[in-house]
Amino acid sequence: MFQVRPIGEEDIPFLWEMLYESLYVPEGGCPFPRDVIHEPSLSKYVEGWGRIGDYGYIAIDAQGERVGSVIMRFFKESNQGYGYVNEETPELNIAIIDAYRGKGIGTLLLESILEYGKAKQLPAISLSVDPNNYAVKLYERYGFHEIGMVDTSITMILELTNEQRG
């Protein structure tokens, strides 16, 4: 059984680990070097965590060990994330430790952050995902739809005011 709890300051090192885990590598592909997360295009997702609008959850197992995370962060047009839509739409990032994937943790994290977004009356949430990542099906199930491409990843958005769930 897994549970979620809000991210605390003590979780910031884990967020860096999850940033690395969120990088899609196709089956049989060569993993990225670990230091890639310190490149500005990626480090912006964790660096300075705790600023206004930053929010997320940590998934924990029955022993209280961290197994995944979901973060939501606003970006400026001048410092866009891969799933950037506009300054009013936060970007979502979910990551699960490899050994825990396929156990419903992504669904639990996604539902938690969507409930938070609705409670905060956010108009929408966006994300970026490789089209070959199996997580695309999860996002589509919750009503996210493709609105564009950045590099090799699709940008998806979910309007929270007109949400469709399946």
N, C-alpha and C positions, 0 to 999 in steps of 0.2 A: 504494500500500500504506500502510495506517495502522497505527500502534502505539499502545499506551497506556502511561502511566507514572504512578506515584503523584503526587498534588498536592504541590507544595512551596510554601514561603512566597513564592517569586518568582511564583507563579501567582495570588495573591490578586486582583490587578487584573483578570486574565482571568476569574476567577470572577464578578466584578461584571458584566463584559460578557456572560457566559453567562447570568447571572440575567436580564438584559434579553432575550436571545435566547430564553429559555424561556417568555416570555409569549406565549400563543397569540393570534394575530390571524387571523381568518378571511380567506380569499382575497378581496381587494378591500376589506378592512376598513381602518380608519384605525389606524396604529401608535400605541402608547402614547407619551407624552412620555418622554424618556430619564430624567428625574429621578424617575419613578415607582418605580424600584428603591430609592430612599431612604426610601420610606414604610415605617413599622415592620412592616406585614404582609408585606412582601417583603424588606426589608433583613435580617431575622432569618436568612435563608438563607445569608448570607455574613459578616455582621458578626461580628467576633471569631473568624474562622475559625482552627481549630487547637486548639480546646478538646477535652477528652477525649471520645472517640467520633466526632469528625469524621473522615471519610475519603472519599477519592475518587480519581478518575483523570482525567488529561488525555489526549485523543486528539491525536496529532501526525501530520503528513503526512511524506512522504519527506525533505523539507527541514528537518524539525524544527519546523515552524510549528504552533502550537496551532490545532485546528479544532473541538474540542468538549470537553465535560466531563460527568462524572457525580459527584454528591456524595451523601453519606449523612450525615444529621445527626439527632441525638436532640433532641426538644423536651420541655419540661415542660407539664403540663396548663395551667398559668397563662400559657403563651406558645406556644400551639399553632400549628403550621404548617397549611396548607390540607389536607394529607393525613394529619393527626394521627390516630393510633389509640390509642396509649397511650405511656407513658414508656419502655417496654421495646422499642418498635418504631421503628427509625429511619425517617426519611422520605427518599425518593430524589428527585433532580432531575437530569434529563438535558437538555443543550442542545447543539445543533450550529450552527455558523455556517451561515447560510442557503445559501450557495453550495455547501456540502458535504453537504447533506441528501440522503437517498436513495442513499447510497453504502455503507451497511452500518456506518457509524460508531456509530450508536445501538445496534445489535446488539452490536458489539464492546465498547462501554462497559457495556451492561447485563450481558453475560456476565461481564465482569471484576468488577463490583461484586457480582454474585450469588455468584461463586466466593469472593470475600472474605467476604461475609456468612456463607456456609456454613462457611468455615474458622474464623470467629469464633464459630460455633455460635449465630448469632442465630436467634430463633424465627421472625421474619417481617420483611418490609420493606414499607412502604407508599408511596403516591405520590398525587398529585392531578393530574388531567388533564382538559382540556375534552373532552366527549364527541365533538366534531367533529374533534378532532386525530387525524391518521392514526397517531400513535404508539400509540393505544389498541390497535390490532391487534398491534403488537409486544409490548406488555405482556400481552395475552391469550394470545399464542403461548407465552409463558414461564410461564403459569399464574396471572397476576394476575387477580383477580376483584373486581367492584364490591361495596363494602360500604356506600356512602352517598353523599351529595352535600353539598358546602359551596359556597354561592353557586351559580355555574353550572358547577362542576367536580365530576367524580366522584372519590371516594376509592376507591383500589384497594389490595389487599393480596395479598402472596404469602407463604404459609407455607413457610418454607425446610425445615422438618422433614418436610413432606409435599408436596414440590414435584412439580408435573406439568409436563412439557415436551412441546411438540408440534412 
